[in-house]
Amino acid sequence: MSLPALDLPAGGLLGVRGPSGAGKSTLLNALSGLLDARGRVQWGETDIASLSPDLRAAFRAAQMGMIFQDFLLFEELSAEANAALTAQFAPAASRAGILSRAKDRLSRLAVAEGARTVESFSGGERQRVAVARALASDPQVILADEPTAALDRTAADRLVADLVGLCRDGGKTLVVVSHDLHLLDAMDRVVNVEDGQVTG
């Protein structure tokens, strides 16, 4: 994949579009450090492309929240348990803050509290839980791969409004891969990926 110099200001919202198989998810994985990348992938002062896999994973855990198309929730857990999942792997001093933010984000996303497991949730509810989970650790960067693809138009539009609002309110940088024109229209900038080339 060829990526020209691409600067995204802190708190900026970037959309990535292109045909299926063009390399959009590969780009997202390179930006997150999930795969090795040539050149530089710099977030702030840190070039994650120069880090070892373990250090990239540590950076991702500390600085990034990820939202996936297929939710990746634990069906047997409640919304709160799923949203606060990263607390299980965080230092003890950080756990209370993650739990508090998870509850707050679920409330802002209008996900009902309670012991009901996410197995019975609708697709829109599940994706809002996934968004709350991505934001619970208070990351600086949110990376989302087709977050509205599994949702009907009403649920998708609500998620777009919620996700964009939470990122703007919190000063989060958002990079989202999507075919959804409603979501892309809400971004500050959109780039195209085709045949492994990034333009725009």
N, C-alpha and C positions, 0 to 999 in steps of 0.2 A: 504494500500500500504506500502510495506517495502522499505525504502530507506537507503542504507548504506551511510556512510560518503562520501560526494561528494564535492570535492573542484574544483572550477572553477576560474582561475585567472582573474582579471580585464582585460577586453579586449579580453577574450577568446571566442571562438565560439563552442557551444555545440549542437550536434544533438541528438534527441531522436527518436528512431524508435521502431516498434513493430506492432503486428497485431491489427486490429480494435477491440475495446472493451477491450484492455489490460490495459488501465489506463493512456495512454499518456497525454490526455487532462486534466485528473484529476491531474496529476503531474504538468502540466503547471499552472493550477489554484491554486494549493498549493504554487508554487513558486511565484506567483503573489499576494498571499494573498486574492484571491477571495473566498477561502473556508478555513475553520479551518483546521489546520494541527497539528498533534502530533509531539513532538520532537522540533527540531530547524530548522528554515528556515532563515538563516542569510545572509544578503547582507551587506558587509562591517561590520560596528559596530552594525547594527540593526538586531535584531531577530524579524522578522515580525510575527512569530507564537505566540509570547508572547503579541502582541498588540491587542487592541480592534478593531472591524471592522472599526470604524471611523478612527482610526489612521493608519490602514492598507491601507485604501482608500487614505488617505493623502500622505502616503509614495509612493503608486503606482503612484499617480498623479505627484509627484515631481521627482521620480527616474526611472519610467518605461514607455516604449512605447510598445503598443500591436498591433499586426497585426493578423487579423482574416481571416479564409478561405473564408468567404462570404463577405468580404470587409467592411460591416457595414458603408456605406457612405450615406449621405443625397442626394437623387437623384435630388432634385430641386436646389441644390447648385452647384456652380462652383468648379473646382479642388482646386483653392486657398482657397475658403471659407471652403471646407472640410479639407484641409491640416492644416489650421490655427484654426480649431475648438476649440482646447484647450485654445486659447486666451480668449474665452468667459467666461471661468471659472477661469482664472488666475488672480493674483493681477495686478492692473493697471500698475505697474512698469515693469511687465514682458511681457505685450501684444505686444509691438513693436518688441521685440526680437523674439517672437514666429512667428509673421507675417513675419519678415525678413527671418527667417530660413525656414519657409514654402515655401516662394518663391524660396529660394536658392535650397532646396531639390527638388522641382518640376523641376527646371531648370536642376539640375544634373541628374534627372531621365528622362529627355527629355519629360516632359509633357507640351504640348503647353499651353501658357497663353491665357486668354480670358474669356469671360462671358459664354461660352457654359457650360451647366450643365452636370454633370457626367452621367446623364441618357442615354446620347448618346455615352458614352465611351465604348470601348472594355473591355474585362475582364483584359487584360494585363495593359491597361491604368488605370483602376480602382484600381488594386492592387498596382501600382506605386504611385497613390494618397494616398492609405492607408499607404504605407511605408513612404511617406513624412510626413503624419500626425503623425505617430509614432515617427519620428525623430525631429519634429518641436519644441518640448519643451526641446530639448537637454538632453534627459534622459541618465542615465548611463547604463541602461539595456534595451534590446529589447527582447520581448517574442513573438514568432510567431507560430501560430497553422496552419499547412498545407498551407503555403502561396502560394504554386504553384499548389495546387490540381485542381483549376478551370481553369488552363491555358493550352494552347497547348504547345508543346515542345519548340518552338522558343521563345514564350513569357516567358515561365518558365525559360529558360536558361538566358535570358536577365535579368529577375528579380533576379535570383541567383547572377549574376555578380554585379548588382547594389547594392543589399542588403549587400552582403559580402564586397564590396568595401567601401560603406558608413560606415559600422560598423568598419572596419579596419582603415579607414582614421580618424574616429572620436574617436577611442579607446573605442568603445562601446562593452559591453558584450552581446552576442547574444545566446539565447536558442531557438531552433527551433524544433518543432515536425513535422515529415514529413515521408512519404513513398518514397519521391523522391530521388533516389540514386544520381542524379547529385547534388542536394543540400547537401545531407549528405556528399558526397565526398569533399565538400568545407569547411567542419567544421574541427576544430582542434581535436575534440574528439567526438565519438558517443557512446551513451549508449543504451541499449535495455530494453524495458519494456514488460513483458509477465506475465499474471496472477497476475498483481499487484506487481510484483517484478522487481527491477531495477538492472541490471548487466552491467558490462563493465566499 
